[in-house]
Amino acid sequence: MENNNTNPNIDGQTSNGTPAKIDNDKLRLLISDDSRLLRKKLREELEKLNCEVVEAANGKEAIMRDLEDEPDGVILDIVMPEVGGIEALQVIREVSPDVPIVMLSSAGTPQKLMQTLKMGAIDFIQKPYTKEQIVKAVEAIRRAKVKRQKKKMLEEAQQNSAENINSDKIEESV
């Protein structure tokens, strides 16, 4: 019986030995906003765009969910209780430096916009947002995911190549 498992293993190969393909279909996105209504509306928009959504009601929850769920991207409100979006951006950037983060806020001042972009956010969306802005943000997160996957596959291929060269040298010396 042929093994048709196409889930990649640690070497970037599927269990039947074929190279793993880059997954650019479903995105797992973390949305963090203290407004339950906004999270519900945004979830509906994102699910229509083939996204799996994880929610957080504040920056502290967003940091924990980022660590637990390893999302492909994060959408953060700036003004939230407990830990605000800018503080959450800083922590998430430290623990998940490659995860794209989009800031979403009604309190958008030019200073906050520049601050969050300097801190590594890939976009800043002013509330009320449009569907087009969300589509653009999802496309940017999807491109970043594919780029990360390609980089990881290249690094793994280089490591495997180096290991093969080393094992060949060991065999030659024996």
QUIVEN-V302842 format. One record per helix or strand of 2 or more residues. SS is the DSSP state (H for helix, E for strand). FROM is the first residue (numbers start at 0). TO is the last residue. Records with the same first field share a line. If there is no record, write none. Layout:
BEGIN
SS->FROM-TO / FROM-TO
END
This chain:
BEGIN
E->12-13 / 26-31 / 50-55 / 72-76 / 99-104 / 122-125
H->35-47 / 58-68 / 84-94 / 109-117 / 130-172
END
